[in-house]
Structures are given as structure tokens and as C-alpha cells.
Amino acid sequence: MKQLNIQDRKLSVIEQLIIINDDKVFKQVEDIINTSLNRPQLKKFSRQELIERAEKSNKNIEKGEVYSQKDLEKMAKV
């Protein structure tokens, strides 16, 4: 039996993912991928949390508490 190369195996996994309709199984796959890539679990915000964050952002903008893209890029380099 011929061993599949990594690209063929990736395509095979993608094809299998496409047919998954079980949210629980899909979540497990996502968790495995994120864990193997050392990605942090993303927090899902509630509608109220999103509204509060947007309101806080708007207040900061009104106060002039903002950074330009250039400033943020400089801060990220530190």
C-alpha cells in the first residue's frame, strides 16, 4: 500500500471535515488542532459583552484615547 504524502493526507482530512455535521465532533477536531498548534482557546463574547466593549471603545475615541496604526506597530516591536 502506497503511503500518502502530507498534502494528500491534508486533502483527505479536509474532505472528511466537510461532511461532519455533528457540532460536538467538529469542536473536538478544532480543539485538537488548536492544542497541537499551541493556539489559545478563543473566548466567545455574549451579545451584552460585545455591546459593552463597543460602548467603552466609543468613549475612548471621544476622549481621544486612541493609537494610530503606526503607533501600534511600534509598540508591537518592543
DADAZI-V513156 format. One line per field, one symbol per residue. phi: phi as a letter, one per 20 degrees, with the letter a starting at -180 (. if undefined). psi: psi as a letter, one per 40 degrees, with the letter a starting at -180 (. if undefined). Layout:
phi: ???
psi: ???
This chain:
phi: .ffffffffffffgfffgefdefffffffgffffffeleffeeeefgfffffffffffffffeneccfgfffffffff
psi: hhhiidddddddddddddehehddddddddddddddefhihhhhiiddddddddddddddddeegiiiddddddddd.
